[in-house]
Amino acid sequence: MASESKTGVKSETALRNTIAPLPATRRGYPTVLNAITQKPSKLVKGGDKLVYGNGRSVVVRDFEDPSKSWTFTEHKGNVMVAQFSPNGEWIASGDDEGKVIVWSAVTQIVKQTIPIGKAVYDLCWDMEGKRIVAVGDGAEQKAKVFAWDTGNNVGTIEFHSKSILSCSYRQARPFRIVTGSEDLLVNFYEGPPFKHNKSIREHERYPNVVRFSPDGAQFASIGSDSKIVVYNGTTGDKVKELKDEANGHKGAIFSFAWSPDCKQLVTASADRSAKTWDIETGRVLQTYTFPASTNTVDDQQMAAIWHGKYIVTLSLNGQLNFLDPANPTRPKAVQGHKENITGSAFEAKTGLLWAADISGRMARWDLASGTATWFTNTLAKTVVANAISVDGARLATVSLDDKIRINETKSMAYSTTALDVGGRPVGIAAANRAANLFAVITEAPSVVIVRDGVVGTPLDLSFAPLGVAFSADDTELAISGKGNALQLFRVSGSTVTTAGGLLEGPVRNVNAVTYSPDGAFVCSVDQHRRVSLYDKARTLKTSEGWQYHSANVTDCAFSPNSKRLATCSMDESIIIYNDLATFVPEKRFTLSLAHTGGVQRVFWLSDSTLVSVGMDRSIKYWEVPAPA
């Protein structure tokens, strides 16, 4: 990835790893997964790739090493479906604003954008990679089949009265298209140009997914009525229904996929199981079960894909399950964050990132490998912020139940002891020397010290706080807040006292504040795009403010040697300032489009490696060039 310097000179910045979000899921509706074996070239390594949507991002993930992934971020709406072209060179993706974008799977350059309707739920390429059928919802248009390079229609997909959930394009001649809709119809079309041939009513509840077999000889439909129906791929006539009264699904079937040899199906169900079926006999060959979590609904299976040797299903909680026929009750799980990350804390000594998402789940991420270890329990209330103790033994969390929990990291679980902090928490900071010292800011507005598991007496603030940080020696606390508030406080034992008035410099809503590791600087960032930097005497060194972001600045962090400063913003960029001696702002460079929707947090792993957390629910690990 290239970063942009102030002078426009490109400096290579390696994106070492992306911890991508898991597929987005909707309860009661299927999720679409797609895969291909990509041919290697000068630009790509190739191999087996999985593609899906989460939020406004399209995620491409490696099957062999699922920790390797990258994202496409040009959608303005939430991505509902993405599929590789047959040759693997292009990807078509559709969103809930009714747009299909066709783009290069290698360079990510957009080739075409085609409006379909109000929302796109599924799409499929033809075998030649020339045409696409896309379906979804819309008052006037629910589907379109078109030549992707021009957007011109090549037929009409009609005779559905409600949203179309699924579609499939026959990968053999003569070409056919099949669709499944909330009106309970499975429609069959001949072409091109495509025209309606017949409507089939075999399902009593939603036919969630329809798919042609890889050879095109048959297609199948599955539904929320637990039925699996197989049809002739050329005529659309019903061939059989797969029934296994003893071993079949006991709940809605949300998704299925054909085996590569077209002899079997794998199905994913609300009964928290996946099953492989023999087409000829209609019997279940294998059942894969998923352990009931605290919330058993999380283990409902919402998607299935069968790609080469890989059989993968998707749980409602976003977990990707690599099924193993030899161990049907122990699938290999690929985990991540499906929801927005609400609290993050970085442990520089070990290179571990602690991240909580809006669902109450907490992960400890090893950034080098992209692997996670999860807390064994969840919180009913959202975690607002995290802070890791200097020795790494305790992870303190504050949440919307107005509590602080000091969790022993070795236990990998939220503590059952929760302490009241006197108001709705806004943020938390861990001390830099004392291993069991934390400061919590609340909406009261107040600040309270928590030392050795005891909550001190809150100090009322004259402003609503937004950010808090300890000095390098733990004797001072900086608190930023709404308006143009930035104030310093003394810390003694469990007591906080005012150390002076508001510092000058910030303009509006000071989002974050931090100290440099050597204690030489304090930095704050605000909604007015200003970066304010103070020396040890607390003299403002950036009198005009470094206003090089184009939107609200959300966080700031000093490198371990205190010689570099990173800031991040809702403008989706990260700026690295390399001159903290003479404060020449031109000695900077920008990582543009770092995260779709904005960058929330930034941390330094070393003087040349950076970690960022974004609104796109991803975590990125950067190698940044040394100052010139």
Residue pairs with C-beta under 8 A, 6 or more apart in sequence:
1 12
1 13
1 14
1 15
1 591
2 10
2 11
2 12
2 13
3 10
3 11
3 12
3 13
3 576
3 589
3 590
3 591
3 592
3 624
3 625
4 10
4 589
4 590
4 592
5 11
5 588
5 589
5 590
6 548
6 585
6 586
6 587
6 588
6 589
7 586
11 589
11 625
12 625
13 589
13 591
13 622
13 623
13 624
13 625
14 622
14 623
15 70
15 620
15 621
15 622
15 623
16 609
16 621
16 622
16 623
17 67
17 68
17 367
17 368
17 370
17 620
17 621
18 69
18 70
18 71
18 618
18 619
18 620
18 621
19 67
19 69
19 336
19 365
19 367
19 370
19 372
19 618
19 619
19 620
19 621
20 54
20 57
20 59
20 61
20 69
20 70
20 71
20 336
20 618
21 54
21 55
21 57
21 59
21 318
21 336
21 337
21 338
21 616
21 617
21 618
22 54
22 318
22 319
22 320
22 334
22 335
22 336
22 337
22 338
23 31
23 33
23 52
23 53
23 54
23 59
23 303
23 314
23 318
23 320
23 338
24 31
24 52
24 53
24 54
24 55
24 78
24 79
24 318
24 338
25 31
25 302
25 303
25 314
25 315
25 316
25 317
25 318
25 338
26 302
27 297
27 300
27 316
28 224
28 252
29 165
29 208
29 254
29 302
30 165
30 166
30 208
30 209
30 254
30 255
30 302
30 303
31 52
31 254
31 255
31 302
31 303
31 314
32 52
32 53
32 80
32 81
32 82
32 83
32 121
32 122
32 303
33 50
33 51
33 52
33 303
33 304
33 305
33 312
33 314
34 50
34 51
34 52
34 81
34 82
34 83
34 84
34 305
35 48
35 49
35 50
35 51
35 63
35 84
35 305
35 307
35 310
36 48
36 49
36 51
36 84
36 88
36 307
37 46
37 47
37 48
37 49
37 88
37 307
37 308
38 44
38 46
38 47
38 48
38 49
38 84
38 88
38 105
39 46
39 87
39 88
40 46
40 47
41 106
43 106
43 107
44 105
44 106
47 62
47 63
47 64
48 62
48 63
48 64
48 307
48 308
48 310
49 60
49 61
49 62
49 63
49 84
49 88
50 60
50 61
50 62
50 63
50 66
50 305
50 307
50 312
50 320
51 58
51 59
51 60
51 61
51 82
51 83
51 84
51 91
52 58
52 59
52 61
52 82
53 59
53 78
53 79
53 80
53 81
53 82
53 93
53 95
54 79
54 338
54 616
54 617
55 78
55 79
55 596
55 597
55 616
55 617
56 73
56 75
56 76
56 77
56 78
56 79
56 95
56 596
56 597
56 616
57 71
57 72
57 73
57 75
57 79
57 596
57 616
57 617
57 618
58 71
58 72
58 73
58 75
58 79
58 82
58 91
58 93
59 69
59 70
59 71
60 69
60 70
60 71
60 72
60 91
60 105
61 68
61 69
61 334
62 68
62 69
63 307
63 310
66 320
66 322
66 334
67 369
67 370
67 371
68 370
71 596
71 616
71 618
72 91
72 93
72 103
72 108
73 593
73 595
73 596
73 616
74 101
74 103
74 108
74 110
75 93
75 95
75 99
75 101
76 95
76 97
76 99
77 95
77 96
77 97
77 98
77 99
77 119
78 95
78 96
79 93
79 94
79 95
80 94
80 95
80 96
80 119
80 120
80 121
80 122
80 136
81 93
81 94
81 120
81 121
81 122
81 123
82 91
82 92
82 93
82 94
83 91
83 92
83 93
83 123
83 124
83 125
84 90
84 91
84 105
84 125
85 91
85 92
85 105
85 125
85 129
86 125
86 127
86 128
86 129
86 171
87 129
88 105
89 104
89 105
89 106
89 129
90 102
90 103
90 104
90 105
90 111
90 129
90 148
91 102
91 103
91 104
91 105
92 100
92 101
92 102
92 123
92 125
92 132
92 134
92 148
93 100
93 101
93 103
94 100
94 101
94 116
94 120
94 121
94 122
94 123
94 134
94 136
95 101
95 119
95 120
96 119
96 120
97 118
97 119
98 115
98 116
98 117
98 118
98 119
98 120
98 136
98 138
99 113
99 114
99 115
99 116
99 120
100 113
100 114
100 115
100 116
100 120
100 123
100 132
100 134
101 110
101 112
101 113
101 114
102 110
102 111
102 112
102 113
102 114
102 132
102 148
103 109
103 110
103 111
104 111
111 148
111 149
112 148
112 149
112 151
114 134
114 144
114 146
114 148
114 151
116 134
116 135
116 136
116 138
116 141
116 143
116 144
117 136
117 137
117 138
117 139
117 140
117 141
117 142
117 143
117 144
118 136
118 137
118 138
118 139
119 136
119 137
119 138
119 163
120 134
120 135
120 136
121 135
121 136
121 137
121 163
121 164
121 165
121 166
122 134
122 135
122 136
122 164
122 165
122 166
122 167
123 132
123 133
123 134
123 135
123 167
124 132
124 133
124 167
124 168
124 169
124 177
125 131
125 132
125 148
125 169
126 132
126 169
126 171
126 175
127 169
127 170
127 171
127 172
130 147
130 148
130 149
131 145
131 146
131 147
131 148
131 154
131 169
131 192
132 145
132 146
132 148
132 169
133 143
133 144
133 145
133 157
133 167
133 169
133 177
133 194
134 143
134 144
134 145
134 146
134 167
135 142
135 143
135 157
135 164
135 165
135 166
135 167
135 179
136 142
136 143
136 163
136 164
137 163
137 164
142 157
142 160
142 163
142 164
143 157
143 158
143 160
143 164
143 167
143 179
144 153
144 157
145 153
145 154
145 155
145 156
145 157
145 177
145 191
145 192
145 194
146 152
146 153
146 154
147 154
153 193
154 191
154 192
154 193
154 194
155 177
155 189
155 191
155 192
155 193
155 194
155 195
156 193
156 194
156 195
156 196
157 164
157 167
157 177
157 179
157 187
157 189
157 194
158 196
159 185
159 187
159 196
159 199
160 179
160 181
160 183
160 185
160 187
161 181
161 183
162 181
162 182
162 183
163 181
163 182
164 179
164 180
164 181
164 182
165 180
165 181
165 182
165 206
165 207
165 208
165 209
166 179
166 180
166 207
166 208
166 209
166 210
166 211
167 177
167 178
167 179
167 180
167 210
168 177
168 178
168 179
168 210
168 211
168 212
168 219
169 175
169 176
169 177
169 212
170 176
170 177
170 178
170 212
170 216
170 219
170 233
171 212
171 214
171 215
171 216
172 215
172 216
172 217
172 233
174 190
174 234
175 190
175 191
175 192
175 194
176 188
176 189
176 190
176 191
176 212
176 216
176 233
176 234
176 236
177 188
177 189
177 191
177 194
178 186
178 187
178 188
178 189
178 210
178 212
178 219
178 221
178 231
178 236
179 186
179 187
179 189
179 210
180 186
180 187
180 203
180 206
180 207
180 208
180 209
180 210
180 221
180 223
181 187
181 207
182 206
184 201
184 203
184 204
184 205
184 206
184 207
185 199
185 200
185 201
185 207
186 199
186 200
186 201
186 202
186 203
186 207
186 210
186 221
186 229
186 231
187 196
187 198
187 199
187 200
188 196
188 197
188 198
188 199
188 200
188 231
188 236
189 195
189 196
189 197
190 197
197 236
198 236
200 221
200 231
200 236
200 238
202 221
202 227
202 229
202 238
202 241
203 221
203 223
203 224
203 225
203 227
203 229
204 223
204 225
204 227
205 223
205 224
205 225
205 252
206 223
206 224
207 221
207 222
207 223
208 222
208 223
208 224
208 252
208 253
208 254
208 255
209 221
209 222
209 254
209 255
209 256
210 219
210 220
210 221
211 219
211 220
211 256
211 257
211 258
212 218
212 219
212 233
213 219
213 220
213 233
213 258
213 262
214 258
214 260
214 262
215 262
216 233
216 234
217 232
217 233
217 234
217 262
218 230
218 231
218 232
218 233
218 239
218 262
218 279
219 230
219 231
219 233
220 228
220 229
220 230
220 231
220 256
220 258
220 265
221 227
221 228
221 229
221 231
222 228
222 229
222 253
222 254
222 255
222 256
222 267
223 252
223 253
224 252
224 253
224 254
225 252
226 248
226 249
226 250
226 251
226 252
226 253
226 269
227 241
227 253
228 241
228 242
228 243
228 253
228 256
228 265
228 267
228 277
229 238
229 240
229 241
229 242
230 238
230 239
230 240
230 241
230 242
230 279
231 237
231 238
231 239
232 238
232 239
240 282
241 282
242 265
242 277
242 279
242 282
243 282
244 277
244 282
244 283
244 284
247 275
247 283
247 284
247 287
248 275
248 284
249 267
249 269
249 271
249 273
249 275
250 269
250 271
251 269
251 270
251 271
251 272
251 300
252 269
252 270
253 267
253 268
253 269
253 270
254 268
254 269
254 270
254 300
254 301
254 302
254 303
255 267
255 268
255 301
255 302
255 303
255 304
255 313
255 314
256 265
256 266
256 267
256 268
256 304
257 265
257 266
257 304
257 305
257 306
257 311
258 264
258 265
258 306
259 265
259 266
259 276
259 306
260 306
260 307
260 308
262 279
263 278
263 279
263 280
264 276
264 277
264 278
264 279
264 285
264 306
265 276
265 277
265 279
266 274
266 275
266 276
266 277
266 304
266 306
266 311
266 313
266 323
267 274
267 275
267 276
267 277
267 304
268 274
268 301
268 302
268 303
268 304
268 313
268 314
269 275
269 300
269 301
270 300
270 301
271 300
272 289
272 290
272 292
272 296
272 299
272 300
272 301
273 287
273 288
273 289
273 290
273 301
274 287
274 288
274 301
274 304
274 311
274 313
274 321
274 323
275 284
275 285
275 286
275 287
275 288
276 284
276 285
276 286
276 311
277 283
277 284
277 285
278 284
278 285
286 325
286 328
287 328
288 313
288 321
288 323
288 328
288 329
288 331
289 328
289 329
290 299
290 301
290 315
290 321
290 331
291 299
291 329
292 299
293 299
293 317
294 377
294 378
297 316
298 315
298 316
298 317
299 315
299 316
299 317
300 315
300 316
301 313
301 314
301 315
301 316
301 321
302 314
302 315
302 316
303 313
303 314
304 311
304 312
304 313
304 314
305 311
305 312
305 313
306 312
310 322
311 322
311 323
312 320
312 321
312 322
312 323
313 320
313 321
313 323
313 331
314 320
314 321
315 321
317 338
317 359
318 335
318 336
318 337
318 338
319 333
319 334
319 335
320 333
320 334
320 335
321 331
321 332
321 333
321 334
322 331
322 332
322 333
322 334
323 331
324 330
324 331
324 332
335 363
335 372
335 374
336 363
336 372
337 355
337 357
337 361
337 363
337 617
337 618
337 619
338 357
338 359
338 617
339 357
339 358
339 359
339 617
340 357
340 358
340 615
340 617
341 355
341 356
341 357
341 600
341 613
341 617
341 619
342 356
342 357
342 358
342 382
342 383
342 384
342 385
343 355
343 356
343 383
343 384
343 385
343 386
343 397
344 353
344 354
344 355
344 356
344 386
344 600
344 601
344 613
345 353
345 354
345 385
345 386
345 387
345 388
345 395
345 430
346 352
346 353
346 354
346 388
346 603
346 605
346 611
347 353
347 354
347 388
347 392
348 560
348 603
348 604
348 605
349 392
350 392
351 366
351 367
351 368
351 605
352 364
352 365
352 366
352 367
352 392
353 364
353 365
353 367
353 603
353 611
353 613
353 619
354 362
354 363
354 364
354 365
354 386
354 388
354 395
355 362
355 363
355 365
355 386
355 613
355 619
356 362
356 363
356 383
356 386
356 397
357 617
358 382
359 378
360 378
360 379
360 380
360 381
360 382
360 383
361 374
361 375
361 378
362 374
362 375
362 378
362 383
362 395
362 397
362 414
363 372
363 373
363 374
363 375
364 372
364 373
364 374
364 409
364 412
365 371
365 372
365 619
366 372
367 605
367 611
367 619
367 621
368 621
373 412
374 412
375 407
375 412
375 413
375 414
376 412
376 413
377 413
377 414
378 414
379 397
379 399
379 401
379 414
380 401
381 399
381 400
381 401
382 399
382 400
383 397
383 398
383 399
384 398
384 399
384 400
384 425
384 426
384 427
384 428
385 397
385 398
385 425
385 426
385 427
385 428
386 395
386 396
386 397
386 428
387 395
387 396
387 428
387 429
387 430
387 438
388 394
388 395
388 396
388 409
388 430
389 395
389 396
389 430
389 431
389 435
389 436
389 438
390 430
390 431
390 432
390 433
390 434
390 435
391 435
392 409
393 408
393 409
393 410
393 435
394 406
394 407
394 408
394 409
394 435
394 436
395 406
395 407
395 409
396 404
396 405
396 406
396 407
396 428
396 430
396 438
396 450
397 404
397 405
397 407
397 414
397 428
398 404
398 405
398 421
398 425
398 427
398 428
398 440
399 405
399 425
400 424
400 425
401 418
402 420
402 421
402 422
402 423
402 424
402 425
402 442
403 418
403 419
403 420
403 421
403 425
404 418
404 419
404 421
404 425
404 428
404 438
404 440
404 450
404 455
405 414
405 415
405 417
405 418
405 419
406 415
406 417
406 419
406 436
406 438
406 450
406 453
407 413
407 414
407 415
408 415
417 453
419 450
419 453
419 455
420 455
421 440
421 442
421 448
421 450
421 455
421 458
422 442
422 444
422 446
422 448
422 455
422 458
423 442
423 443
423 444
423 445
423 446
423 458
424 442
424 443
424 444
425 440
425 441
425 442
425 443
426 441
426 442
426 443
426 464
426 465
426 466
427 440
427 441
427 465
427 466
427 467
427 468
428 438
428 439
428 440
428 441
428 468
429 438
429 439
429 468
429 469
429 470
429 477
430 437
430 438
430 470
431 437
431 438
431 439
431 470
431 474
432 470
432 471
432 472
432 473
432 474
432 517
433 473
433 474
434 451
434 474
436 451
436 452
436 453
437 449
437 450
437 451
437 452
437 470
437 474
438 449
438 450
438 451
439 447
439 448
439 449
439 450
439 468
439 470
439 477
439 491
439 496
440 447
440 448
440 450
440 468
441 447
441 461
441 465
441 466
441 467
441 468
441 479
442 448
442 458
442 465
443 464
444 458
444 460
444 461
445 460
445 461
445 462
445 463
445 464
445 465
445 481
446 458
446 459
446 460
446 461
447 458
447 459
447 461
447 465
447 468
447 477
447 479
447 489
447 496
448 455
448 456
448 457
448 458
448 459
448 496
449 455
449 456
449 491
449 493
449 494
449 495
449 496
450 456
450 494
451 493
451 494
454 494
456 493
456 494
456 495
456 496
457 494
457 495
459 489
459 496
459 497
459 498
461 479
461 481
461 487
462 485
463 481
463 482
463 483
463 485
463 487
464 481
464 482
464 485
465 479
465 480
465 481
465 482
465 485
466 480
466 481
466 482
466 509
466 510
466 511
466 512
467 479
467 480
467 481
467 510
467 511
467 512
467 513
467 524
468 477
468 478
468 479
468 480
468 513
469 477
469 478
469 513
469 514
469 515
470 476
470 477
470 491
470 515
471 477
471 478
471 515
471 519
472 515
472 516
472 517
472 518
472 519
473 519
474 491
475 490
475 491
475 492
476 488
476 489
476 490
476 491
476 499
476 515
477 488
477 489
477 490
477 491
477 496
478 486
478 487
478 488
478 489
478 513
478 514
478 515
478 522
478 524
479 485
479 486
479 487
479 488
479 489
479 513
480 486
480 506
480 510
480 511
480 512
480 513
480 524
480 526
481 509
481 510
482 509
482 510
483 508
483 509
484 502
484 506
484 507
484 508
484 510
484 526
485 502
485 506
485 510
486 502
486 503
486 505
486 506
486 510
486 513
486 524
486 532
487 498
487 499
487 500
487 501
487 502
487 503
488 499
488 500
488 503
488 522
488 538
489 496
489 497
489 498
489 499
490 496
490 497
490 498
490 499
503 522
503 524
503 532
503 534
503 538
503 540
504 540
505 524
505 530
505 532
505 534
505 540
505 542
505 543
505 545
506 524
506 526
506 528
506 530
506 532
507 526
507 527
507 528
507 530
507 545
508 526
508 527
508 528
509 526
509 527
509 528
510 524
510 525
510 526
510 527
511 525
511 526
511 527
511 552
511 553
511 554
511 555
512 524
512 525
512 553
512 554
512 555
512 556
513 522
513 523
513 524
513 556
514 522
514 523
514 556
514 557
514 558
515 521
515 522
515 523
515 558
516 522
516 523
516 558
516 562
516 580
517 558
517 560
517 561
517 562
518 561
518 562
519 536
520 535
520 536
520 562
521 533
521 534
521 535
521 536
521 558
521 562
521 580
522 533
522 534
522 538
523 531
523 532
523 533
523 534
523 556
523 558
523 565
524 531
524 532
524 556
525 531
525 532
525 553
525 554
525 555
525 556
525 567
526 532
526 553
527 552
527 553
528 545
528 547
529 545
529 547
529 548
529 549
529 550
529 551
529 552
529 553
529 569
530 545
530 546
530 547
530 553
531 542
531 545
531 546
531 547
531 548
531 553
531 556
531 565
531 567
531 577
532 540
532 542
532 545
533 540
533 541
533 542
533 546
533 565
533 580
533 583
534 540
534 541
535 541
541 583
542 583
542 585
546 567
546 577
546 585
548 575
548 585
548 588
548 590
549 567
549 569
549 571
549 573
549 575
550 569
550 571
550 573
551 569
551 570
551 571
551 598
552 569
552 570
552 598
553 567
553 568
553 569
554 568
554 569
554 570
554 598
554 599
554 600
554 601
555 567
555 568
555 599
555 600
555 601
555 602
556 565
556 566
556 567
556 568
556 602
557 565
557 566
557 602
557 603
557 604
558 564
558 565
558 566
558 604
559 565
559 566
559 604
559 606
559 607
560 604
560 606
560 607
561 607
562 580
563 578
563 580
563 581
563 607
563 627
564 576
564 577
564 578
564 580
564 604
564 607
564 627
565 576
565 577
565 580
566 574
566 575
566 576
566 577
566 602
566 604
566 610
567 574
567 575
567 577
567 602
568 574
568 575
568 594
568 599
568 600
568 601
568 602
568 612
569 575
569 598
569 599
570 597
570 598
570 599
570 615
571 598
572 592
572 593
572 594
572 595
572 596
572 597
572 598
572 599
572 614
573 590
573 591
573 592
573 593
573 594
573 599
574 590
574 591
574 594
574 599
574 602
574 610
574 612
574 622
575 588
575 589
575 590
575 591
576 588
576 589
576 590
576 591
576 610
576 624
577 585
577 587
577 588
578 587
578 588
578 589
578 627
578 628
579 585
579 587
579 588
579 627
587 627
587 628
589 625
591 622
591 624
594 612
594 614
594 620
595 612
595 613
595 614
595 615
595 616
595 618
595 620
596 614
596 615
596 616
597 614
597 615
597 616
598 614
598 615
599 612
599 613
599 614
599 615
600 613
600 614
600 615
601 612
601 613
602 610
602 611
602 612
602 613
603 610
603 611
603 612
604 610
604 611
605 611
605 621
608 623
608 624
608 625
608 626
609 621
609 622
609 623
609 624
610 621
610 622
610 624
611 619
611 620
611 621
611 622
612 619
612 620
612 622
613 619
614 620
